[in-house]
Amino acid sequence: MSESEKKTKRACAGGKGREFRIGVYPGSFDPLTNGHLDIIRRASKLFDKLIVGVLINDAKKNPLFTMEERAALIRKCVDGMPNVEVGAFDGLLVDFVKQNHAVAIVKGLRAVSDYEYELQMAALNRHIDADIDTIFLMADVQNSFLSSSVVKELAWHGGDIAGLVPKEIEQDIVDNIKRLRTQSGN
C-alpha cells in the first residue's frame, strides 16, 4: 500500500488509526425494492463506504432494466447517502470485493430458504478468499415477503407497487413495464 493510500485510509477513518471499512452489497436489483433500500441504509451505518454491486447477470432472461438503468435507479435512491456508491460487475463476487478493497459482503435475509442458500454462498466465498466475511442482515418484517420478482409480477399485471419500491423510482418501473407490455403485445 502506498503512503498516499495509507493517509487516505487514516483520514477516512477519522485519523483514529482504525482501518477504513468497505462493504459490498451485491445483487441484480431488477428492480430495487424497499427491502433492498432498507438493507442499504442499515449497512451504510456499518461501513465507512458501502458499494452496491449491480450484477450483470446474463443468465437472467428478460430483465426489466439494463444494468446501466438499474445502476442509475439505485443512484437516484441513494443520493442522500454520501458513503454509498454504485458499481457494476460480472464474474466472481469475490473478485469484485477484492478489486474494491472491501472487507465484507452484505446479504439481506428474508426467510430460512434465503439463509440456506446464502450460507452456502458465504462458505464458498470464504473458501475462495478467507479474508472476506459475509454479514447477514435480517429483512425488516414489513419487507419479509418482498422480492424483485414479486414487484415485477405485480406491476406486469397492473397491480399497485406503491410502498414496495422507493417512491423515487416507482414511475420508472411502471413506465418500463408499460413499454415492455406494448412491445410484447400484451
C-alpha positions as CSV (number, residue, x, y, z in Angstrom):
1,M,0.0,0.0,0.0
2,S,1.4,3.4,-1.0
3,E,1.9,6.2,1.6
4,S,-0.9,8.1,-0.2
5,E,-3.3,5.2,0.3
6,K,-2.3,4.9,4.0
7,K,-3.0,8.6,4.5
8,T,-6.4,8.3,2.8
9,K,-7.3,5.3,5.0
10,R,-6.3,7.2,8.2
11,A,-8.2,10.3,7.1
12,C,-11.3,8.5,6.1
13,A,-11.2,6.6,9.4
14,G,-11.2,9.8,11.3
15,G,-7.5,9.6,11.9
16,K,-8.1,7.2,14.8
17,G,-5.8,4.5,13.5
18,R,-8.6,2.2,12.5
19,E,-9.0,0.7,9.1
20,F,-11.3,2.3,6.5
21,R,-14.1,-0.3,6.2
22,I,-15.7,-1.0,2.9
23,G,-18.6,-3.3,2.4
24,V,-20.2,-4.6,-0.8
25,Y,-24.0,-5.3,-1.1
26,P,-24.4,-7.3,-4.3
27,G,-27.5,-8.1,-6.3
28,S,-29.3,-7.8,-9.6
29,F,-31.7,-5.2,-8.1
30,D,-34.2,-5.7,-11.1
31,P,-35.8,-3.6,-9.7
32,L,-34.6,-2.1,-6.4
33,T,-37.3,-2.7,-3.7
34,N,-37.9,-1.1,-0.4
35,G,-36.4,-4.2,1.1
36,H,-33.1,-3.6,-0.7
37,L,-33.1,0.1,0.2
38,D,-33.6,-0.8,3.9
39,I,-30.6,-3.1,3.8
40,I,-28.6,-0.4,2.0
41,R,-29.5,2.2,4.7
42,R,-28.7,-0.2,7.6
43,A,-25.5,-1.5,6.0
44,S,-24.2,2.0,5.2
45,K,-24.1,2.7,9.0
46,L,-21.8,-0.3,9.5
47,F,-19.2,0.7,7.0
48,D,-17.2,3.8,6.1
49,K,-18.2,3.1,2.5
50,L,-20.8,0.7,1.1
51,I,-20.7,-0.3,-2.6
52,V,-23.9,-1.5,-4.1
53,G,-22.7,-4.0,-6.6
54,V,-25.1,-4.4,-9.5
55,L,-24.7,-7.8,-11.0
56,I,-24.5,-8.1,-14.8
57,N,-26.5,-11.3,-15.0
58,D,-26.5,-12.7,-18.5
59,A,-28.2,-15.8,-17.2
60,K,-31.4,-13.9,-16.3
61,K,-33.8,-13.9,-19.1
62,N,-36.0,-10.9,-19.8
63,P,-34.5,-8.3,-17.3
64,L,-36.8,-5.4,-16.6
65,F,-33.9,-2.9,-16.8
66,T,-30.5,-3.0,-18.3
67,M,-27.5,-2.9,-15.9
68,E,-26.9,0.8,-16.6
69,E,-30.6,1.6,-15.9
70,R,-30.6,-0.4,-12.7
71,A,-27.4,1.4,-11.5
72,A,-29.0,4.8,-12.4
73,L,-32.2,4.0,-10.5
74,I,-30.2,2.9,-7.4
75,R,-28.2,6.1,-7.6
76,K,-31.4,8.1,-7.6
77,C,-32.5,6.4,-4.4
78,V,-29.2,6.7,-2.5
79,D,-28.5,10.2,-3.5
80,G,-28.7,11.4,0.1
81,M,-26.3,8.7,1.4
82,P,-22.8,10.1,1.0
83,N,-21.0,6.9,1.8
84,V,-22.9,4.8,-0.7
85,E,-21.6,4.1,-4.2
86,V,-23.0,2.1,-7.0
87,G,-20.8,-0.2,-9.2
88,A,-21.4,-3.0,-11.6
89,F,-19.7,-6.3,-12.0
90,D,-19.9,-9.7,-13.7
91,G,-17.8,-12.7,-12.8
92,L,-17.0,-13.7,-9.3
93,L,-18.3,-11.6,-6.4
94,V,-15.1,-12.2,-4.5
95,D,-13.1,-10.6,-7.3
96,F,-15.3,-7.5,-7.2
97,V,-14.9,-7.3,-3.5
98,K,-11.1,-7.6,-3.7
99,Q,-10.9,-5.0,-6.5
100,N,-12.8,-2.6,-4.3
101,H,-10.6,-3.4,-1.2
102,A,-13.8,-4.4,0.7
103,V,-13.7,-6.4,3.9
104,A,-17.2,-7.8,3.8
105,I,-20.1,-8.9,1.7
106,V,-23.6,-7.8,2.9
107,K,-26.6,-10.0,2.3
108,G,-30.2,-9.5,3.3
109,L,-32.2,-12.5,4.5
110,R,-36.0,-12.8,4.4
111,A,-36.6,-16.4,5.3
112,V,-34.9,-19.7,6.2
113,S,-34.7,-20.6,2.5
114,D,-32.6,-17.4,1.9
115,Y,-30.4,-18.4,4.8
116,E,-29.7,-21.9,3.4
117,Y,-28.6,-20.6,0.0
118,E,-26.7,-17.6,1.3
119,L,-24.9,-19.7,3.9
120,Q,-23.7,-22.0,1.1
121,M,-22.5,-18.9,-1.0
122,A,-20.8,-17.4,2.1
123,A,-18.9,-20.6,2.7
124,L,-17.9,-20.8,-1.0
125,N,-16.7,-17.1,-1.0
126,R,-14.8,-17.8,2.2
127,H,-13.2,-20.8,0.6
128,I,-12.1,-18.6,-2.3
129,D,-10.8,-15.9,0.0
130,A,-10.6,-16.4,3.7
131,D,-10.1,-12.7,4.3
132,I,-13.6,-11.8,3.1
133,D,-16.5,-12.1,5.5
134,T,-20.2,-12.2,4.9
135,I,-22.6,-10.2,7.1
136,F,-26.2,-11.2,7.1
137,L,-28.9,-8.6,7.9
138,M,-32.4,-9.7,8.5
139,A,-35.1,-8.1,6.4
140,D,-37.5,-5.8,8.3
141,V,-40.7,-7.7,8.9
142,Q,-42.7,-5.4,6.6
143,N,-40.3,-6.4,3.8
144,S,-40.0,-10.1,4.5
145,F,-42.3,-11.1,1.6
146,L,-40.8,-8.7,-0.8
147,S,-38.7,-9.6,-3.8
148,S,-37.9,-8.0,-7.2
149,S,-39.8,-10.9,-8.8
150,V,-42.9,-10.2,-6.8
151,V,-42.7,-6.5,-7.8
152,K,-42.3,-7.3,-11.5
153,E,-45.2,-9.8,-11.5
154,L,-47.5,-7.3,-9.6
155,A,-46.6,-4.4,-11.9
156,W,-46.9,-6.6,-15.1
157,H,-50.5,-7.4,-14.1
158,G,-51.4,-3.8,-13.3
159,G,-51.1,-4.0,-9.6
160,D,-50.2,-1.1,-7.3
161,I,-46.5,-1.3,-6.4
162,A,-46.6,1.8,-4.1
163,G,-45.0,1.1,-0.8
164,L,-43.0,-1.8,-2.3
165,V,-40.4,0.2,-4.2
166,P,-38.8,3.6,-3.4
167,K,-41.0,6.5,-4.5
168,E,-38.1,7.9,-6.5
169,I,-38.3,5.0,-9.0
170,E,-41.9,3.9,-8.8
171,Q,-42.9,5.7,-12.0
172,D,-39.8,4.4,-13.8
173,I,-40.8,0.9,-13.1
174,V,-44.5,1.4,-14.2
175,D,-43.4,3.1,-17.4
176,N,-40.9,0.4,-18.3
177,I,-43.5,-2.3,-17.6
178,K,-45.9,-0.5,-20.0
179,R,-43.2,-0.2,-22.6
180,L,-42.4,-3.9,-22.4
181,R,-46.1,-4.9,-22.4
182,T,-46.6,-2.8,-25.6
183,Q,-43.6,-4.4,-27.2
184,S,-44.8,-7.9,-26.4
185,G,-48.3,-7.1,-27.5
186,N,-49.9,-7.7,-24.0
